[in-house]
Amino acid sequence: MKDSFHDATKSLEPLPMSRVTPPVEILATLEMITQVARAAILRSYGKLILSERLYQALFELPMDFRKEWMLILN
């Protein structure tokens, strides 16, 4: 056990960076959802820029589900 921990700390290879969606892309996705109040878009934007997982969940929904899901999120 001691050797494996020591070996692990010797590794100089950087960990792969996880993909982070740029805020401009999140905003563009929200603006594609029609007939949503500006305040609702801003509240959703505030939540989605903090959670990549929430953004991916929204992005995977069919377009006709996104508005309702976004309003439930708020």
mmCIF file of the N, C-alpha and C atoms, coordinates in Angstrom:
data_MODEL
# 
_entry.id   MODEL 
# 
loop_
_atom_site.group_PDB 
_atom_site.id 
_atom_site.type_symbol 
_atom_site.label_atom_id 
_atom_site.label_alt_id 
_atom_site.label_comp_id 
_atom_site.label_asym_id 
_atom_site.label_entity_id 
_atom_site.label_seq_id 
_atom_site.pdbx_PDB_ins_code 
_atom_site.Cartn_x 
_atom_site.Cartn_y 
_atom_site.Cartn_z 
_atom_site.occupancy 
_atom_site.B_iso_or_equiv 
_atom_site.pdbx_formal_charge 
_atom_site.auth_seq_id 
_atom_site.auth_comp_id 
_atom_site.auth_asym_id 
_atom_site.auth_atom_id 
_atom_site.pdbx_PDB_model_num 
ATOM 1   N N  . MET A 1 1  ? 0.831   -1.190 0.000   1.00 0.00 ? 1  MET A N  1 
ATOM 2   C CA . MET A 1 1  ? 0.000   0.000  0.000   1.00 0.00 ? 1  MET A CA 1 
ATOM 3   C C  . MET A 1 1  ? 0.874   1.253  0.000   1.00 0.00 ? 1  MET A C  1 
ATOM 4   N N  . LYS A 1 2  ? 1.904   1.243  0.809   1.00 0.00 ? 2  LYS A N  1 
ATOM 5   C CA . LYS A 1 2  ? 2.780   2.405  0.892   1.00 0.00 ? 2  LYS A CA 1 
ATOM 6   C C  . LYS A 1 2  ? 3.453   2.685  -0.452  1.00 0.00 ? 2  LYS A C  1 
ATOM 7   N N  . ASP A 1 3  ? 3.884   1.636  -1.135  1.00 0.00 ? 3  ASP A N  1 
ATOM 8   C CA . ASP A 1 3  ? 4.543   1.820  -2.422  1.00 0.00 ? 3  ASP A CA 1 
ATOM 9   C C  . ASP A 1 3  ? 3.584   2.367  -3.473  1.00 0.00 ? 3  ASP A C  1 
ATOM 10  N N  . SER A 1 4  ? 2.350   1.884  -3.508  1.00 0.00 ? 4  SER A N  1 
ATOM 11  C CA . SER A 1 4  ? 1.424   2.344  -4.534  1.00 0.00 ? 4  SER A CA 1 
ATOM 12  C C  . SER A 1 4  ? 1.071   3.821  -4.334  1.00 0.00 ? 4  SER A C  1 
ATOM 13  N N  . PHE A 1 5  ? 0.923   4.269  -3.097  1.00 0.00 ? 5  PHE A N  1 
ATOM 14  C CA . PHE A 1 5  ? 0.657   5.689  -2.843  1.00 0.00 ? 5  PHE A CA 1 
ATOM 15  C C  . PHE A 1 5  ? 1.862   6.523  -3.271  1.00 0.00 ? 5  PHE A C  1 
ATOM 16  N N  . HIS A 1 6  ? 3.028   6.050  -2.914  1.00 0.00 ? 6  HIS A N  1 
ATOM 17  C CA . HIS A 1 6  ? 4.255   6.757  -3.292  1.00 0.00 ? 6  HIS A CA 1 
ATOM 18  C C  . HIS A 1 6  ? 4.382   6.832  -4.811  1.00 0.00 ? 6  HIS A C  1 
ATOM 19  N N  . ASP A 1 7  ? 4.079   5.732  -5.492  1.00 0.00 ? 7  ASP A N  1 
ATOM 20  C CA . ASP A 1 7  ? 4.142   5.725  -6.955  1.00 0.00 ? 7  ASP A CA 1 
ATOM 21  C C  . ASP A 1 7  ? 3.129   6.704  -7.554  1.00 0.00 ? 7  ASP A C  1 
ATOM 22  N N  . ALA A 1 8  ? 1.966   6.752  -6.952  1.00 0.00 ? 8  ALA A N  1 
ATOM 23  C CA . ALA A 1 8  ? 0.924   7.646  -7.466  1.00 0.00 ? 8  ALA A CA 1 
ATOM 24  C C  . ALA A 1 8  ? 1.320   9.106  -7.322  1.00 0.00 ? 8  ALA A C  1 
ATOM 25  N N  . THR A 1 9  ? 1.996   9.441  -6.259  1.00 0.00 ? 9  THR A N  1 
ATOM 26  C CA . THR A 1 9  ? 2.396   10.836 -6.059  1.00 0.00 ? 9  THR A CA 1 
ATOM 27  C C  . THR A 1 9  ? 3.571   11.234 -6.939  1.00 0.00 ? 9  THR A C  1 
ATOM 28  N N  . LYS A 1 10 ? 4.274   10.276 -7.497  1.00 0.00 ? 10 LYS A N  1 
ATOM 29  C CA . LYS A 1 10 ? 5.411   10.576 -8.370  1.00 0.00 ? 10 LYS A CA 1 
ATOM 30  C C  . LYS A 1 10 ? 4.975   10.917 -9.792  1.00 0.00 ? 10 LYS A C  1 
ATOM 31  N N  . SER A 1 11 ? 3.772   10.561 -10.160 1.00 0.00 ? 11 SER A N  1 
ATOM 32  C CA . SER A 1 11 ? 3.314   10.789 -11.523 1.00 0.00 ? 11 SER A CA 1 
ATOM 33  C C  . SER A 1 11 ? 3.243   12.282 -11.827 1.00 0.00 ? 11 SER A C  1 
ATOM 34  N N  . LEU A 1 12 ? 3.832   12.664 -12.937 1.00 0.00 ? 12 LEU A N  1 
ATOM 35  C CA . LEU A 1 12 ? 3.823   14.066 -13.343 1.00 0.00 ? 12 LEU A CA 1 
ATOM 36  C C  . LEU A 1 12 ? 2.856   14.329 -14.491 1.00 0.00 ? 12 LEU A C  1 
ATOM 37  N N  . GLU A 1 13 ? 2.132   13.295 -14.906 1.00 0.00 ? 13 GLU A N  1 
ATOM 38  C CA . GLU A 1 13 ? 1.190   13.476 -16.001 1.00 0.00 ? 13 GLU A CA 1 
ATOM 39  C C  . GLU A 1 13 ? -0.016  14.269 -15.509 1.00 0.00 ? 13 GLU A C  1 
ATOM 40  N N  . PRO A 1 14 ? -0.381  15.335 -16.218 1.00 0.00 ? 14 PRO A N  1 
ATOM 41  C CA . PRO A 1 14 ? -1.541  16.120 -15.788 1.00 0.00 ? 14 PRO A CA 1 
ATOM 42  C C  . PRO A 1 14 ? -2.839  15.344 -16.015 1.00 0.00 ? 14 PRO A C  1 
ATOM 43  N N  . LEU A 1 15 ? -3.807  15.610 -15.166 1.00 0.00 ? 15 LEU A N  1 
ATOM 44  C CA . LEU A 1 15 ? -5.119  15.000 -15.333 1.00 0.00 ? 15 LEU A CA 1 
ATOM 45  C C  . LEU A 1 15 ? -5.824  15.673 -16.503 1.00 0.00 ? 15 LEU A C  1 
ATOM 46  N N  . PRO A 1 16 ? -6.631  14.923 -17.237 1.00 0.00 ? 16 PRO A N  1 
ATOM 47  C CA . PRO A 1 16 ? -7.345  15.543 -18.357 1.00 0.00 ? 16 PRO A CA 1 
ATOM 48  C C  . PRO A 1 16 ? -8.365  16.560 -17.837 1.00 0.00 ? 16 PRO A C  1 
ATOM 49  N N  . MET A 1 17 ? -8.483  17.669 -18.550 1.00 0.00 ? 17 MET A N  1 
ATOM 50  C CA . MET A 1 17 ? -9.442  18.702 -18.177 1.00 0.00 ? 17 MET A CA 1 
ATOM 51  C C  . MET A 1 17 ? -10.839 18.264 -18.603 1.00 0.00 ? 17 MET A C  1 
ATOM 52  N N  . SER A 1 18 ? -11.805 18.473 -17.734 1.00 0.00 ? 18 SER A N  1 
ATOM 53  C CA . SER A 1 18 ? -13.178 18.171 -18.111 1.00 0.00 ? 18 SER A CA 1 
ATOM 54  C C  . SER A 1 18 ? -13.701 19.314 -18.980 1.00 0.00 ? 18 SER A C  1 
ATOM 55  N N  . ARG A 1 19 ? -14.628 18.991 -19.857 1.00 0.00 ? 19 ARG A N  1 
ATOM 56  C CA . ARG A 1 19 ? -15.164 19.995 -20.762 1.00 0.00 ? 19 ARG A CA 1 
ATOM 57  C C  . ARG A 1 19 ? -16.095 20.921 -19.988 1.00 0.00 ? 19 ARG A C  1 
ATOM 58  N N  . VAL A 1 20 ? -15.904 22.201 -20.178 1.00 0.00 ? 20 VAL A N  1 
ATOM 59  C CA . VAL A 1 20 ? -16.762 23.202 -19.555 1.00 0.00 ? 20 VAL A CA 1 
ATOM 60  C C  . VAL A 1 20 ? -17.403 24.011 -20.674 1.00 0.00 ? 20 VAL A C  1 
ATOM 61  N N  . THR A 1 21 ? -18.716 24.075 -20.661 1.00 0.00 ? 21 THR A N  1 
ATOM 62  C CA . THR A 1 21 ? -19.436 24.813 -21.688 1.00 0.00 ? 21 THR A CA 1 
ATOM 63  C C  . THR A 1 21 ? -19.264 26.313 -21.457 1.00 0.00 ? 21 THR A C  1 
ATOM 64  N N  . PRO A 1 22 ? -18.860 27.049 -22.476 1.00 0.00 ? 22 PRO A N  1 
ATOM 65  C CA . PRO A 1 22 ? -18.700 28.499 -22.317 1.00 0.00 ? 22 PRO A CA 1 
ATOM 66  C C  . PRO A 1 22 ? -20.050 29.166 -22.002 1.00 0.00 ? 22 PRO A C  1 
ATOM 67  N N  . PRO A 1 23 ? -20.054 30.188 -21.163 1.00 0.00 ? 23 PRO A N  1 
ATOM 68  C CA . PRO A 1 23 ? -21.305 30.876 -20.830 1.00 0.00 ? 23 PRO A CA 1 
ATOM 69  C C  . PRO A 1 23 ? -22.069 31.385 -22.049 1.00 0.00 ? 23 PRO A C  1 
ATOM 70  N N  . VAL A 1 24 ? -21.363 31.821 -23.081 1.00 0.00 ? 24 VAL A N  1 
ATOM 71  C CA . VAL A 1 24 ? -22.036 32.317 -24.281 1.00 0.00 ? 24 VAL A CA 1 
ATOM 72  C C  . VAL A 1 24 ? -22.850 31.206 -24.954 1.00 0.00 ? 24 VAL A C  1 
ATOM 73  N N  . GLU A 1 25 ? -22.363 29.977 -24.900 1.00 0.00 ? 25 GLU A N  1 
ATOM 74  C CA . GLU A 1 25 ? -23.095 28.844 -25.476 1.00 0.00 ? 25 GLU A CA 1 
ATOM 75  C C  . GLU A 1 25 ? -24.341 28.529 -24.642 1.00 0.00 ? 25 GLU A C  1 
ATOM 76  N N  . ILE A 1 26 ? -24.225 28.634 -23.334 1.00 0.00 ? 26 ILE A N  1 
ATOM 77  C CA . ILE A 1 26 ? -25.378 28.403 -22.453 1.00 0.00 ? 26 ILE A CA 1 
ATOM 78  C C  . ILE A 1 26 ? -26.454 29.447 -22.734 1.00 0.00 ? 26 ILE A C  1 
ATOM 79  N N  . LEU A 1 27 ? -26.062 30.701 -22.842 1.00 0.00 ? 27 LEU A N  1 
ATOM 80  C CA . LEU A 1 27 ? -27.015 31.772 -23.120 1.00 0.00 ? 27 LEU A CA 1 
ATOM 81  C C  . LEU A 1 27 ? -27.681 31.574 -24.478 1.00 0.00 ? 27 LEU A C  1 
ATOM 82  N N  . ALA A 1 28 ? -26.916 31.184 -25.478 1.00 0.00 ? 28 ALA A N  1 
ATOM 83  C CA . ALA A 1 28 ? -27.483 30.944 -26.809 1.00 0.00 ? 28 ALA A CA 1 
ATOM 84  C C  . ALA A 1 28 ? -28.509 29.818 -26.768 1.00 0.00 ? 28 ALA A C  1 
ATOM 85  N N  . THR A 1 29 ? -28.238 28.774 -25.995 1.00 0.00 ? 29 THR A N  1 
ATOM 86  C CA . THR A 1 29 ? -29.186 27.665 -25.864 1.00 0.00 ? 29 THR A CA 1 
ATOM 87  C C  . THR A 1 29 ? -30.479 28.147 -25.224 1.00 0.00 ? 29 THR A C  1 
ATOM 88  N N  . LEU A 1 30 ? -30.361 28.964 -24.184 1.00 0.00 ? 30 LEU A N  1 
ATOM 89  C CA . LEU A 1 30 ? -31.560 29.480 -23.512 1.00 0.00 ? 30 LEU A CA 1 
ATOM 90  C C  . LEU A 1 30 ? -32.358 30.410 -24.421 1.00 0.00 ? 30 LEU A C  1 
ATOM 91  N N  . GLU A 1 31 ? -31.672 31.201 -25.229 1.00 0.00 ? 31 GLU A N  1 
ATOM 92  C CA . GLU A 1 31 ? -32.364 32.133 -26.122 1.00 0.00 ? 31 GLU A CA 1 
ATOM 93  C C  . GLU A 1 31 ? -33.100 31.413 -27.249 1.00 0.00 ? 31 GLU A C  1 
ATOM 94  N N  . MET A 1 32 ? -32.749 30.170 -27.534 1.00 0.00 ? 32 MET A N  1 
ATOM 95  C CA . MET A 1 32 ? -33.463 29.391 -28.550 1.00 0.00 ? 32 MET A CA 1 
ATOM 96  C C  . MET A 1 32 ? -34.840 28.959 -28.056 1.00 0.00 ? 32 MET A C  1 
ATOM 97  N N  . ILE A 1 33 ? -35.052 28.972 -26.744 1.00 0.00 ? 33 ILE A N  1 
ATOM 98  C CA . ILE A 1 33 ? -36.341 28.583 -26.170 1.00 0.00 ? 33 ILE A CA 1 
ATOM 99  C C  . ILE A 1 33 ? -37.272 29.785 -26.295 1.00 0.00 ? 33 ILE A C  1 
ATOM 100 N N  . THR A 1 34 ? -38.366 29.613 -27.016 1.00 0.00 ? 34 THR A N  1 
ATOM 101 C CA . THR A 1 34 ? -39.245 30.739 -27.328 1.00 0.00 ? 34 THR A CA 1 
ATOM 102 C C  . THR A 1 34 ? -40.243 31.015 -26.208 1.00 0.00 ? 34 THR A C  1 
ATOM 103 N N  . GLN A 1 35 ? -40.729 32.233 -26.191 1.00 0.00 ? 35 GLN A N  1 
ATOM 104 C CA . GLN A 1 35 ? -41.785 32.696 -25.287 1.00 0.00 ? 35 GLN A CA 1 
ATOM 105 C C  . GLN A 1 35 ? -41.458 32.463 -23.812 1.00 0.00 ? 35 GLN A C  1 
ATOM 106 N N  . VAL A 1 36 ? -40.258 32.848 -23.420 1.00 0.00 ? 36 VAL A N  1 
ATOM 107 C CA . VAL A 1 36 ? -39.847 32.761 -22.020 1.00 0.00 ? 36 VAL A CA 1 
ATOM 108 C C  . VAL A 1 36 ? -39.458 34.165 -21.570 1.00 0.00 ? 36 VAL A C  1 
ATOM 109 N N  . ALA A 1 37 ? -39.933 34.550 -20.406 1.00 0.00 ? 37 ALA A N  1 
ATOM 110 C CA . ALA A 1 37 ? -39.626 35.878 -19.876 1.00 0.00 ? 37 ALA A CA 1 
ATOM 111 C C  . ALA A 1 37 ? -38.121 36.034 -19.661 1.00 0.00 ? 37 ALA A C  1 
ATOM 112 N N  . ARG A 1 38 ? -37.661 37.244 -19.835 1.00 0.00 ? 38 ARG A N  1 
ATOM 113 C CA . ARG A 1 38 ? -36.237 37.548 -19.674 1.00 0.00 ? 38 ARG A CA 1 
ATOM 114 C C  . ARG A 1 38 ? -35.740 37.170 -18.279 1.00 0.00 ? 38 ARG A C  1 
ATOM 115 N N  . ALA A 1 39 ? -36.549 37.431 -17.259 1.00 0.00 ? 39 ALA A N  1 
ATOM 116 C CA . ALA A 1 39 ? -36.160 37.102 -15.879 1.00 0.00 ? 39 ALA A CA 1 
ATOM 117 C C  . ALA A 1 39 ? -35.973 35.595 -15.707 1.00 0.00 ? 39 ALA A C  1 
ATOM 118 N N  . ALA A 1 40 ? -36.814 34.794 -16.346 1.00 0.00 ? 40 ALA A N  1 
ATOM 119 C CA . ALA A 1 40 ? -36.692 33.332 -16.255 1.00 0.00 ? 40 ALA A CA 1 
ATOM 120 C C  . ALA A 1 40 ? -35.411 32.859 -16.937 1.00 0.00 ? 40 ALA A C  1 
ATOM 121 N N  . ILE A 1 41 ? -35.075 33.483 -18.055 1.00 0.00 ? 41 ILE A N  1 
ATOM 122 C CA . ILE A 1 41 ? -33.831 33.131 -18.752 1.00 0.00 ? 41 ILE A CA 1 
ATOM 123 C C  . ILE A 1 41 ? -32.634 33.459 -17.865 1.00 0.00 ? 41 ILE A C  1 
ATOM 124 N N  . LEU A 1 42 ? -32.655 34.627 -17.238 1.00 0.00 ? 42 LEU A N  1 
ATOM 125 C CA . LEU A 1 42 ? -31.531 35.023 -16.387 1.00 0.00 ? 42 LEU A CA 1 
ATOM 126 C C  . LEU A 1 42 ? -31.401 34.131 -15.155 1.00 0.00 ? 42 LEU A C  1 
ATOM 127 N N  . ARG A 1 43 ? -32.529 33.742 -14.551 1.00 0.00 ? 43 ARG A N  1 
ATOM 128 C CA . ARG A 1 43 ? -32.466 32.832 -13.397 1.00 0.00 ? 43 ARG A CA 1 
ATOM 129 C C  . ARG A 1 43 ? -31.891 31.484 -13.817 1.00 0.00 ? 43 ARG A C  1 
ATOM 130 N N  . SER A 1 44 ? -32.351 30.970 -14.947 1.00 0.00 ? 44 SER A N  1 
ATOM 131 C CA . SER A 1 44 ? -31.841 29.689 -15.443 1.00 0.00 ? 44 SER A CA 1 
ATOM 132 C C  . SER A 1 44 ? -30.362 29.791 -15.797 1.00 0.00 ? 44 SER A C  1 
ATOM 133 N N  . TYR A 1 45 ? -29.977 30.871 -16.432 1.00 0.00 ? 45 TYR A N  1 
ATOM 134 C CA . TYR A 1 45 ? -28.573 31.097 -16.794 1.00 0.00 ? 45 TYR A CA 1 
ATOM 135 C C  . TYR A 1 45 ? -27.699 31.066 -15.546 1.00 0.00 ? 45 TYR A C  1 
ATOM 136 N N  . GLY A 1 46 ? -28.147 31.728 -14.491 1.00 0.00 ? 46 GLY A N  1 
ATOM 137 C CA . GLY A 1 46 ? -27.398 31.750 -13.238 1.00 0.00 ? 46 GLY A CA 1 
ATOM 138 C C  . GLY A 1 46 ? -27.180 30.363 -12.657 1.00 0.00 ? 46 GLY A C  1 
ATOM 139 N N  . LYS A 1 47 ? -28.150 29.478 -12.825 1.00 0.00 ? 47 LYS A N  1 
ATOM 140 C CA . LYS A 1 47 ? -28.014 28.109 -12.312 1.00 0.00 ? 47 LYS A CA 1 
ATOM 141 C C  . LYS A 1 47 ? -27.171 27.244 -13.246 1.00 0.00 ? 47 LYS A C  1 
ATOM 142 N N  . LEU A 1 48 ? -27.368 27.417 -14.546 1.00 0.00 ? 48 LEU A N  1 
ATOM 143 C CA . LEU A 1 48 ? -26.689 26.549 -15.509 1.00 0.00 ? 48 LEU A CA 1 
ATOM 144 C C  . LEU A 1 48 ? -25.196 26.835 -15.629 1.00 0.00 ? 48 LEU A C  1 
ATOM 145 N N  . ILE A 1 49 ? -24.772 28.077 -15.396 1.00 0.00 ? 49 ILE A N  1 
ATOM 146 C CA . ILE A 1 49 ? -23.330 28.349 -15.467 1.00 0.00 ? 49 ILE A CA 1 
ATOM 147 C C  . ILE A 1 49 ? -22.586 27.746 -14.283 1.00 0.00 ? 49 ILE A C  1 
ATOM 148 N N  . LEU A 1 50 ? -23.323 27.395 -13.229 1.00 0.00 ? 50 LEU A N  1 
ATOM 149 C CA . LEU A 1 50 ? -22.701 26.782 -12.054 1.00 0.00 ? 50 LEU A CA 1 
ATOM 150 C C  . LEU A 1 50 ? -22.682 25.262 -12.118 1.00 0.00 ? 50 LEU A C  1 
ATOM 151 N N  . SER A 1 51 ? -23.512 24.680 -12.993 1.00 0.00 ? 51 SER A N  1 
ATOM 152 C CA . SER A 1 51 ? -23.627 23.222 -13.032 1.00 0.00 ? 51 SER A CA 1 
ATOM 153 C C  . SER A 1 51 ? -23.615 22.711 -14.468 1.00 0.00 ? 51 SER A C  1 
ATOM 154 N N  . GLU A 1 52 ? -22.506 22.139 -14.856 1.00 0.00 ? 52 GLU A N  1 
ATOM 155 C CA . GLU A 1 52 ? -22.381 21.559 -16.201 1.00 0.00 ? 52 GLU A CA 1 
ATOM 156 C C  . GLU A 1 52 ? -23.408 20.443 -16.399 1.00 0.00 ? 52 GLU A C  1 
ATOM 157 N N  . ARG A 1 53 ? -23.670 19.714 -15.332 1.00 0.00 ? 53 ARG A N  1 
ATOM 158 C CA . ARG A 1 53 ? -24.622 18.595 -15.417 1.00 0.00 ? 53 ARG A CA 1 
ATOM 159 C C  . ARG A 1 53 ? -26.048 19.088 -15.708 1.00 0.00 ? 53 ARG A C  1 
ATOM 160 N N  . LEU A 1 54 ? -26.456 20.180 -15.079 1.00 0.00 ? 54 LEU A N  1 
ATOM 161 C CA . LEU A 1 54 ? -27.780 20.746 -15.364 1.00 0.00 ? 54 LEU A CA 1 
ATOM 162 C C  . LEU A 1 54 ? -27.861 21.222 -16.812 1.00 0.00 ? 54 LEU A C  1 
ATOM 163 N N  . TYR A 1 55 ? -26.801 21.846 -17.298 1.00 0.00 ? 55 TYR A N  1 
ATOM 164 C CA . TYR A 1 55 ? -26.804 22.306 -18.687 1.00 0.00 ? 55 TYR A CA 1 
ATOM 165 C C  . TYR A 1 55 ? -26.926 21.124 -19.644 1.00 0.00 ? 55 TYR A C  1 
ATOM 166 N N  . GLN A 1 56 ? -26.183 20.076 -19.395 1.00 0.00 ? 56 GLN A N  1 
ATOM 167 C CA . GLN A 1 56 ? -26.258 18.899 -20.261 1.00 0.00 ? 56 GLN A CA 1 
ATOM 168 C C  . GLN A 1 56 ? -27.653 18.286 -20.231 1.00 0.00 ? 56 GLN A C  1 
ATOM 169 N N  . ALA A 1 57 ? -28.289 18.299 -19.055 1.00 0.00 ? 57 ALA A N  1 
ATOM 170 C CA . ALA A 1 57 ? -29.651 17.774 -18.945 1.00 0.00 ? 57 ALA A CA 1 
ATOM 171 C C  . ALA A 1 57 ? -30.607 18.596 -19.809 1.00 0.00 ? 57 ALA A C  1 
ATOM 172 N N  . LEU A 1 58 ? -30.488 19.913 -19.758 1.00 0.00 ? 58 LEU A N  1 
ATOM 173 C CA . LEU A 1 58 ? -31.332 20.774 -20.585 1.00 0.00 ? 58 LEU A CA 1 
ATOM 174 C C  . LEU A 1 58 ? -31.057 20.530 -22.060 1.00 0.00 ? 58 LEU A C  1 
ATOM 175 N N  . PHE A 1 59 ? -29.794 20.459 -22.417 1.00 0.00 ? 59 PHE A N  1 
ATOM 176 C CA . PHE A 1 59 ? -29.402 20.316 -23.819 1.00 0.00 ? 59 PHE A CA 1 
ATOM 177 C C  . PHE A 1 59 ? -29.897 19.004 -24.425 1.00 0.00 ? 59 PHE A C  1 
ATOM 178 N N  . GLU A 1 60 ? -29.987 17.956 -23.628 1.00 0.00 ? 60 GLU A N  1 
ATOM 179 C CA . GLU A 1 60 ? -30.412 16.648 -24.133 1.00 0.00 ? 60 GLU A CA 1 
ATOM 180 C C  . GLU A 1 60 ? -31.927 16.533 -24.298 1.00 0.00 ? 60 GLU A C  1 
ATOM 181 N N  . LEU A 1 61 ? -32.681 17.434 -23.670 1.00 0.00 ? 61 LEU A N  1 
ATOM 182 C CA . LEU A 1 61 ? -34.139 17.377 -23.801 1.00 0.00 ? 61 LEU A CA 1 
ATOM 183 C C  . LEU A 1 61 ? -34.574 17.786 -25.206 1.00 0.00 ? 61 LEU A C  1 
ATOM 184 N N  . PRO A 1 62 ? -35.674 17.209 -25.697 1.00 0.00 ? 62 PRO A N  1 
ATOM 185 C CA . PRO A 1 62 ? -36.235 17.699 -26.957 1.00 0.00 ? 62 PRO A CA 1 
ATOM 186 C C  . PRO A 1 62 ? -36.642 19.166 -26.790 1.00 0.00 ? 62 PRO A C  1 
ATOM 187 N N  . MET A 1 63 ? -36.596 19.927 -27.864 1.00 0.00 ? 63 MET A N  1 
ATOM 188 C CA . MET A 1 63 ? -36.851 21.367 -27.799 1.00 0.00 ? 63 MET A CA 1 
ATOM 189 C C  . MET A 1 63 ? -38.203 21.686 -27.159 1.00 0.00 ? 63 MET A C  1 
ATOM 190 N N  . ASP A 1 64 ? -39.237 20.880 -27.426 1.00 0.00 ? 64 ASP A N  1 
ATOM 191 C CA . ASP A 1 64 ? -40.557 21.195 -26.880 1.00 0.00 ? 64 ASP A CA 1 
ATOM 192 C C  . ASP A 1 64 ? -40.670 20.926 -25.376 1.00 0.00 ? 64 ASP A C  1 
ATOM 193 N N  . PHE A 1 65 ? -39.700 20.263 -24.766 1.00 0.00 ? 65 PHE A N  1 
ATOM 194 C CA . PHE A 1 65 ? -39.689 20.036 -23.314 1.00 0.00 ? 65 PHE A CA 1 
ATOM 195 C C  . PHE A 1 65 ? -38.864 21.083 -22.571 1.00 0.00 ? 65 PHE A C  1 
ATOM 196 N N  . ARG A 1 66 ? -37.988 21.771 -23.264 1.00 0.00 ? 66 ARG A N  1 
ATOM 197 C CA . ARG A 1 66 ? -37.013 22.646 -22.602 1.00 0.00 ? 66 ARG A CA 1 
ATOM 198 C C  . ARG A 1 66 ? -37.654 23.799 -21.833 1.00 0.00 ? 66 ARG A C  1 
ATOM 199 N N  . LYS A 1 67 ? -38.672 24.429 -22.413 1.00 0.00 ? 67 LYS A N  1 
ATOM 200 C CA . LYS A 1 67 ? -39.302 25.571 -21.747 1.00 0.00 ? 67 LYS A CA 1 
ATOM 201 C C  . LYS A 1 67 ? -39.899 25.142 -20.411 1.00 0.00 ? 67 LYS A C  1 
ATOM 202 N N  . GLU A 1 68 ? -40.673 24.084 -20.421 1.00 0.00 ? 68 GLU A N  1 
ATOM 203 C CA . GLU A 1 68 ? -41.312 23.622 -19.185 1.00 0.00 ? 68 GLU A CA 1 
ATOM 204 C C  . GLU A 1 68 ? -40.267 23.222 -18.144 1.00 0.00 ? 68 GLU A C  1 
ATOM 205 N N  . TRP A 1 69 ? -39.224 22.504 -18.565 1.00 0.00 ? 69 TRP A N  1 
ATOM 206 C CA . TRP A 1 69 ? -38.174 22.079 -17.630 1.00 0.00 ? 69 TRP A CA 1 
ATOM 207 C C  . TRP A 1 69 ? -37.451 23.290 -17.051 1.00 0.00 ? 69 TRP A C  1 
ATOM 208 N N  . MET A 1 70 ? -37.197 24.280 -17.910 1.00 0.00 ? 70 MET A N  1 
ATOM 209 C CA . MET A 1 70 ? -36.510 25.478 -17.454 1.00 0.00 ? 70 MET A CA 1 
ATOM 210 C C  . MET A 1 70 ? -37.347 26.221 -16.413 1.00 0.00 ? 70 MET A C  1 
ATOM 211 N N  . LEU A 1 71 ? -38.655 26.291 -16.628 1.00 0.00 ? 71 LEU A N  1 
ATOM 212 C CA . LEU A 1 71 ? -39.526 26.970 -15.666 1.00 0.00 ? 71 LEU A CA 1 
ATOM 213 C C  . LEU A 1 71 ? -39.632 26.187 -14.360 1.00 0.00 ? 71 LEU A C  1 
ATOM 214 N N  . ILE A 1 72 ? -39.599 24.865 -14.432 1.00 0.00 ? 72 ILE A N  1 
ATOM 215 C CA . ILE A 1 72 ? -39.601 24.036 -13.220 1.00 0.00 ? 72 ILE A CA 1 
ATOM 216 C C  . ILE A 1 72 ? -38.295 24.235 -12.461 1.00 0.00 ? 72 ILE A C  1 
ATOM 217 N N  . LEU A 1 73 ? -37.203 24.370 -13.178 1.00 0.00 ? 73 LEU A N  1 
ATOM 218 C CA . LEU A 1 73 ? -35.887 24.579 -12.564 1.00 0.00 ? 73 LEU A CA 1 
ATOM 219 C C  . LEU A 1 73 ? -35.870 25.841 -11.710 1.00 0.00 ? 73 LEU A C  1 
ATOM 220 N N  . ASN A 1 74 ? -36.605 26.853 -12.157 1.00 0.00 ? 74 ASN A N  1 
ATOM 221 C CA . ASN A 1 74 ? -36.650 28.116 -11.411 1.00 0.00 ? 74 ASN A CA 1 
ATOM 222 C C  . ASN A 1 74 ? -37.604 27.971 -10.274 1.00 0.00 ? 74 ASN A C  1 
# 
